[in-house]
Amino acid sequence: MTIPKRLSQYLDERGLHYHLRTHEPSHTTAQSARKAHVLPYHMAKPVLLEDDTGYLMAVVPADRDVHIGTLARMLDRHDLHLADEARIAQMFSDCDLGAMPPVGMAWGIDMIVDDTLEACDTIYMEAGDHETLLQMTHEDFHMLVRDMPHGKICRRMMH
């Protein structure tokens, strides 16, 4: 149960408190929430987007999808699209594929956070592998993302 060094350093340098919580192996953030018995709207899911300007990590609850059109209009970045999976694997080489933490700043990536996450008393997130969650209080999560843009950027998942 280890987390990427750059993530722990980033959080520690900011004096943020967190707990690590293990769960059965999973493949998706929503599945991690289920296996860890965490409400999906308390689980922060990162979605890496890109355009000619660069990368952007949108952070939404695990049971939601990023509304890319809304986000693109909000930020005036009309060519935003999902980042290439091979590029994500390269950028987050210290994480298992599909288990990147929603803390893009630790990797030098700009972020935007959905407002719904700010309403949760406890936030959970992937910690870099498929068996560990990072747990933070509302206060520590707020301190983590307070300087990031926020907005209503998600919608219920379409199945």
N, C-alpha and C positions, 0 to 999 in steps of 0.2 A: 504494500500500500504506500507507494511513493507518488509524489506529484512532480511535474516538471520543475526543475530548479528555477527557471526564470519566473514561473508563476509564484512559487513560495517566496522568492526574493521580492517580487513586486508587492505582494500582500504584506510581507513582514516589514519592508521599508516604509509602508504607509501605516503601520501599526494596526492593521486590520486583523481581527480574530476570526478563526474558522476552525471547524472540526472536520475530520475525515471520517467517512462512513462507508463501510464496504457493503456490497450486495452481490447477488449471483451475477455471473457474466450476462451482458446484454449487447444488443446491436444498435439500438437507437436511444435517444434521450428519453423519449416517451416510455420505452421499455425499461430503461434504468429506473425511472420514477415508479413504475409498477413493481419492479422487483425489490425496490427499497421501501415500498409502502409509503411513497410520498405523493401528495396530491399534484397532478400534472401542472396546475397553474402556479405551484410554488417552485417549479423546476425551470430554471433559466436555460433556454436553448439558443445557441449561437447559429446564425445563418450568415455565411460569408458571401458577400456580393462584390462585384467589381464593375468598373467602367474605365474610360480613358483617364479619369482623374486618379484612379487607384482602387484600393480595397476598402471595404466598409463592413463591419460586423454589426448585424442587427440582432438584438437580443430580445427574445419573446418567450412567453410560457411554452412548455413542451407540448401542450395540446392545441397550439395555434400555429398558423403559417404567417410568414411575413407577407404583407400586402405590398408587393414591390411597386405597383403603380402609385399608391398613396405615398410611399417613402420617396420615390423618385420626384414626385411633384413637390413634396415638402422640402426636399434638399436641392431642388433644381438640378438633378442628376438624371436626366431622362434616358440614358443608355444603361442604367443599372441592370445587371442580370446575375444569376447565380455564378459563383466562381467555379472554375474548373477543378474537379476533384483531385487530379494529379498535382495541381499547383497548391491546393490546400494541404495535401500530404507533405509536400516539400516545405511549405512555410511552417507547418506544425510537426516537423520531423521528430520532435521530442514527445509527441503524443501518439496514441493509437489512432488510426484512421477512424473518423466518426466520433471521437471522444474529445475534441478540442474544447477547452474551457471557454466560457463566454466572457473572457477577460482579454479582449484583443489588445488593449493597451500594453500588456506585458510583452507582446510581440510587435509593438509599434503600429498597430492597426486601429484606425478611428472606429468609434462605436456609436450606436444609437440604441436606446433602451425603450422598450414598450412601457407605457405608464402603468399597465396592470401589475407589473412586478413590484412596483413601489408600494402596492397595497398589502403585500404579504408580510406577515410577522417573521417568517423564516424563509430563506431562499436556499435552494439546493442547485448544484451545477456539476456537470462532468468535471473530473479532476485530471483528465489526461489519459485515462485508461477506461476499460469497459467494466470495471469492478469497484470503482471508488467514486464517491460523491464528496463534494466539498459543501459544507453547511455553514451558512452565515446568518446572523441576526439581521433584522430589517435595518438596524442602525449601521452595522458594518457594511451591508450591501449599499445603503444610501451613500455612505462615505466613499465607497468604491466608484460609484457611477454619478456622483453629484455634478461633476463638471462635464458630463457627456450630454449630448442632445437627447431629449425625451419626446415621446409623442404616442399617438394611437396609430401603431404601424402594423397591427396584426389582425387576423380574422380567424374564425373557426376553421379547422382543417376540413378540406374537401375529401371525401372518400368515395 
